[in-house]
Amino acid sequence: MLSEDIVRYCAPTMACIKTGSMFNCLYQSRQEMIGKLRILNRMLRTRGMRIVPLRWKDGRVLIYLYRPEMLAEDLMAPVALQLLCECGYSCGNPERCIVQLMARLRENGEFPHEIGLFLGYPPADVDGFMHRKDEWKICGLWKVYDDVESATKQFMRCRRCTQEYMRRFEGGCSLSSLAVAGK
């Protein structure tokens, strides 16, 4: 079930189209889930990805699959740096930012607005969501405040990728064979 959820919710990240993806997963035993994530990390690390639990709550774990090199690049964009610093993050260290995101998720019942930066959303759109909430132009995987054409293309790429990855997974392809080596 975990492998299927990863394909269903993280295909664009697995295909190097998107920096990161998140999804909630039920678990029976926290130790068992940690063991599964360790095994997945060993396999995914060779493909340039990491998988971490961001929050444990009410029998669910919020899982984050991401590409560290892409995340480091994304978080160094000027608007991203400004937003992270504005929210109190230690700018310049992506791993420390993830730890701080985990703390923010534990402290608040809701997702912090800057979470889009960790998912590869355009910083201008994250800024729009944080500061001009009702002025979005279109809504797809995220609310778009800036470049509608580029976002629309990205939404289509992600949708097609997920459909293709699910088709291949259901046809017997393994998680490791679907994970593209990349950044």
Backbone torsions as a table, in degrees:
resi	resn	phi	psi	omega
1	MET	NA	-40.6	-179.9
2	LEU	-62.1	-43.4	179.1
3	SER	-61.7	-41.8	179.0
4	GLU	-63.7	-41.9	177.6
5	ASP	-62.3	-39.9	178.6
6	ILE	-61.2	-45.7	179.3
7	VAL	-64.4	-46.8	-176.3
8	ARG	-61.7	-41.5	-172.9
9	TYR	-104.2	-12.0	-173.3
10	CYS	-126.1	9.0	-176.6
11	ALA	-51.5	-46.7	-179.5
12	PRO	-61.6	-31.5	176.2
13	THR	-72.7	-41.6	178.2
14	MET	-60.8	-31.8	-177.4
15	ALA	-90.7	4.1	179.5
16	CYS	69.8	24.4	177.8
17	ILE	-91.7	-27.1	-173.3
18	LYS	-136.7	146.1	-177.4
19	THR	-64.6	-45.1	-175.4
20	GLY	-155.4	162.3	178.5
21	SER	-143.3	152.5	178.6
22	MET	-133.6	149.2	173.5
23	PHE	-157.5	155.3	176.1
24	ASN	-93.0	143.9	-178.4
25	CYS	-139.4	134.9	174.9
26	LEU	-72.4	149.2	174.9
27	TYR	-144.2	150.1	177.2
28	GLN	-93.5	-45.3	-176.6
29	SER	-126.4	125.1	179.5
30	ARG	-61.2	-42.7	-179.8
31	GLN	-62.1	-40.9	178.6
32	GLU	-63.8	-42.5	179.2
33	MET	-65.1	-40.7	177.5
34	ILE	-60.9	-40.9	177.3
35	GLY	-61.7	-42.9	178.4
36	LYS	-63.3	-42.0	-179.7
37	LEU	-66.3	-35.2	176.9
38	ARG	-63.5	-44.5	178.8
39	ILE	-62.1	-44.9	178.8
40	LEU	-62.7	-40.5	179.2
41	ASN	-61.1	-41.1	178.3
42	ARG	-60.2	-40.7	-179.6
43	MET	-73.5	-45.4	-175.2
44	LEU	-74.2	-28.1	-179.9
45	ARG	-57.9	-35.8	179.5
46	THR	-67.5	-15.3	179.4
47	ARG	-105.4	6.8	176.9
48	GLY	84.4	26.2	-179.5
49	MET	-128.4	159.8	173.3
50	ARG	-133.5	152.3	176.5
51	ILE	-130.7	127.5	-176.5
52	VAL	-137.6	148.3	172.5
53	PRO	-82.4	125.4	-179.3
54	LEU	-91.8	-35.0	-176.9
55	ARG	-154.3	136.1	174.5
56	TRP	-108.9	124.0	-178.5
57	LYS	-159.3	126.2	173.0
58	ASP	52.7	45.2	177.8
59	GLY	75.8	12.2	177.7
60	ARG	-126.3	146.9	174.8
61	VAL	-122.4	133.6	174.9
62	LEU	-87.9	116.0	-175.8
63	ILE	-104.5	138.5	-179.6
64	TYR	-121.1	117.3	173.0
65	LEU	-105.9	127.2	-176.9
66	TYR	-148.6	165.9	176.3
67	ARG	-108.1	106.4	-174.6
68	PRO	-54.2	-40.6	-178.5
69	GLU	-68.0	-39.9	177.7
70	MET	-66.9	-39.9	179.4
71	LEU	-62.6	-44.3	179.3
72	ALA	-58.6	-42.8	179.0
73	GLU	-65.3	-46.0	-179.4
74	ASP	-60.4	-43.9	-175.0
75	LEU	-74.3	-9.5	177.2
76	MET	-91.8	-6.2	176.7
77	ALA	-60.8	139.3	-175.9
78	PRO	-51.9	-45.6	-179.2
79	VAL	-67.1	-39.3	178.3
80	ALA	-62.6	-46.2	177.8
81	LEU	-57.7	-45.3	-179.6
82	GLN	-60.8	-45.7	-178.8
83	LEU	-65.1	-43.4	180.0
84	LEU	-63.4	-44.1	178.7
85	CYS	-63.2	-39.7	178.1
86	GLU	-60.2	-32.0	-179.1
87	CYS	-92.0	2.7	175.5
88	GLY	89.2	17.2	178.7
89	TYR	-81.2	156.1	173.3
90	SER	-82.2	93.7	-175.1
91	CYS	-66.4	145.6	176.8
92	GLY	97.5	-8.1	179.4
93	ASN	-130.8	95.6	-175.8
94	PRO	-56.9	-40.0	-179.0
95	GLU	-65.5	-40.4	177.1
96	ARG	-66.1	-36.3	176.8
97	CYS	-62.7	-39.2	177.9
98	ILE	-63.5	-42.4	178.2
99	VAL	-61.6	-41.0	178.9
100	GLN	-68.0	-36.2	175.6
101	LEU	-62.0	-42.9	177.4
102	MET	-57.7	-43.7	179.5
103	ALA	-63.8	-42.1	179.5
104	ARG	-64.9	-36.7	178.0
105	LEU	-67.1	-36.8	177.9
106	ARG	-68.5	-39.8	-175.2
107	GLU	-72.4	-37.9	-174.2
108	ASN	-107.3	147.9	176.1
109	GLY	-75.2	-23.3	-176.8
110	GLU	-105.7	165.9	176.5
111	PHE	-74.8	135.2	175.3
112	PRO	-67.4	144.2	-175.2
113	HIS	-59.1	-31.3	-177.4
114	GLU	-74.2	-1.4	-176.9
115	ILE	-58.2	-28.6	178.8
116	GLY	-58.6	-28.9	178.2
117	LEU	-64.6	-28.8	-179.1
118	PHE	-82.8	-10.7	-178.8
119	LEU	-104.2	-1.6	179.0
120	GLY	88.5	14.7	176.5
121	TYR	-71.6	148.5	179.0
122	PRO	-59.3	132.3	179.7
123	PRO	-54.8	-34.8	179.0
124	ALA	-63.0	-34.0	178.3
125	ASP	-75.0	-37.0	176.0
126	VAL	-64.4	-43.1	177.1
127	ASP	-60.3	-43.9	178.3
128	GLY	-60.1	-43.4	-180.0
129	PHE	-63.9	-35.6	-178.1
130	MET	-77.5	-34.5	-170.1
131	HIS	-116.5	-18.2	-178.5
132	ARG	-135.8	51.6	-169.2
133	LYS	-43.7	-42.1	-174.0
134	ASP	-93.1	7.7	-175.2
135	GLU	-104.1	20.2	-178.1
136	TRP	-69.4	154.8	-175.7
137	LYS	-98.6	-44.5	175.1
138	ILE	-143.2	163.3	178.5
139	CYS	-130.3	129.1	177.2
140	GLY	-139.5	-115.0	174.2
141	LEU	-67.2	-24.7	175.4
142	TRP	-149.2	170.4	175.6
143	LYS	-83.2	131.2	-175.7
144	VAL	-102.5	126.8	-179.8
145	TYR	-113.5	-13.7	-171.2
146	ASP	-122.0	-96.2	-171.1
147	ASP	-88.7	91.9	-176.7
148	VAL	-64.4	-43.1	-177.2
149	GLU	-62.2	-47.8	179.4
150	SER	-63.7	-42.8	-179.8
151	ALA	-64.6	-42.3	179.7
152	THR	-60.5	-42.1	176.9
153	LYS	-63.4	-41.5	179.1
154	GLN	-65.3	-40.5	177.1
155	PHE	-58.7	-44.5	-179.8
156	MET	-65.6	-43.0	178.2
157	ARG	-58.9	-45.6	-179.1
158	CYS	-65.1	-42.8	179.5
159	ARG	-62.0	-48.5	179.8
160	ARG	-63.1	-41.3	179.3
161	CYS	-60.2	-47.5	-179.1
162	THR	-62.5	-43.0	178.6
163	GLN	-60.8	-45.2	-179.1
164	GLU	-66.7	-43.3	179.7
165	TYR	-64.8	-39.7	177.6
166	MET	-65.4	-41.7	178.4
167	ARG	-59.3	-46.2	-179.2
168	ARG	-68.0	-41.1	179.1
169	PHE	-62.8	-46.3	178.7
170	GLU	-65.4	-23.0	177.0
171	GLY	-84.2	-1.8	174.8
172	GLY	113.1	-1.5	177.3
173	CYS	-67.5	139.8	179.0
174	SER	-81.3	161.2	176.6
175	LEU	-58.0	-43.7	-177.9
176	SER	-66.4	-32.7	179.6
177	SER	-74.7	-23.8	178.8
178	LEU	-83.5	-23.3	-177.0
179	ALA	-75.5	116.1	-178.8
180	VAL	-81.6	133.1	173.5
181	ALA	-71.6	137.9	-179.3
182	GLY	-168.2	-154.8	-178.7
183	LYS	-50.7	NA	NA
